[in-house]
Amino acid sequence: MQQDDRRFEARGPRPATWWSAVVVLVMWGVLWACPGVAQEPFKIVFIAYENPNQLLEDIDPVVEYLEQALKRPVKPFVATDYAGVVEALRNGSADAAFMGALQYLLAHRHGGAEPILGEVYGGSTTYRSRIFVRKDSGLGKPADLEGKTIAFVDPVSSSGYLYPLVIFKDAGLIGGRDSADRYFRRIYFAGGDEQALRAVLNGFVDAAGIGEFAFDLLRGEERDQIVWIAESRPIPSHCVVVRKGLDSSSREGFKKALLALNEGPDRPLLQQLYGVDGYVEVGTQTYAETEALATAEGFLPPLGKVSEGDG
C-alpha cells in the first residue's frame, strides 16, 4: 500500500521516515514468512509417455506434496514433444524437468542444464531398448527387418531412437542413422512408447524400437501378441534435471524433497511419478557413455561446436 508522505512531514521528516522504513521491513518479513503470500511458482515440465491429461491428473498429489516441501507454488506442465522439454529448460520457462538421457544431454549442450537425480526403476538405475514385433509376423531377428517398416518414439529419444538404431549398427546391418532410411522401407515417429507399440499390435508397422517397459502399457491379452527380438546396451535411467542458473536453495530443496520420497509415509507418491522405485543422486559423468555414443551417431554436435546462440 502506498504511503502519503505528507503525514510524515507533519510529524518531522527524519524520525517518521526512519520509523516507517522499519515498519515496511518488518511487514515484508512477515509477508515472506506467510505461506499464503503469492510467490514465483517453481515450474516443472514433464514428458507424457501416455495421455498428457492423465499425467497431469496423476501428478496432482505430487504437486501438492512439493508445494508443502518447497513452501511455494508449483506449476506443472506437459511438453508436446521431447524437443519442447529441452527448449523449456534452455529458455528458462521451466526450472526443472523429468527427461531421458539424450534430452538431458541436449539440454546440457545447448543450455547448461544439470542432472541432479536419476530414477531407480525395476530395482535398477539402467534399462534397455527392445525391438518389438508381432508374434505371428515371422520376424525373429533384426536382419529380418530389412525393407520393413519400423516405428520409433521421437528424434531426440534415447530409448526410442538412439539406442534402437545402435542395435542394428552393432549387428552390422546399418552404418548409422544416415543409412537407416535405406535399410528400412519407412521410419515413423509415433510420439510415444505406447503409440509405437500399438502401431505394431494393430499391424500399421512391422516393428517398434522403444524402451523395454513400454510392454507393460499393454493389456494382458495384447501382450500375448507381441514379442521382442533384440535388446540394446544398458541406458542410464531417466533423470531429473534443473536449468542453468537456478538458485541453490530451490535446487537443493527440490532434490531433497524427491529423495525424501524414497522412504517414509509419502513413498506411495512415487507411483504417481512414472511408477519409479525411487531416486539416486547423479552427475554429468553418469551420462558420459551416452554422450559419446550420441556424438558418434550425430545426435549431438562435437564438443566445442555448439553455436554461440545456444549458450
Secondary structure, DSSP 8 states (H G I E B T S, - for coil): ----HHHHHHH-HHHHHHHHHHHHHHHHHHHHH-TTS----EEEEEE-SS-HHHHHHHTHHHHHHHHHHHTS-EEEEEESSHHHHHHHHHTTS-SEEEE-HHHHHHHHHHH--EEEEEEEBTTBSEE-EEEEEEGGG---SGGGGTT-EEEES-TT-IIIIIHHHHHHHHTTS-SSHHHHHHHSSEEEE-SSHHHHHHHHHTTSSSEEEEEGGGGGGS-HHHHTTEEEEEE-S-EE--EEEE-TT--HHHHHHHHHHHHGGGSSTTGGGGGGTTT--EEEE--GGGGHHHHHHHHHTTSS--TT-S-GGG-
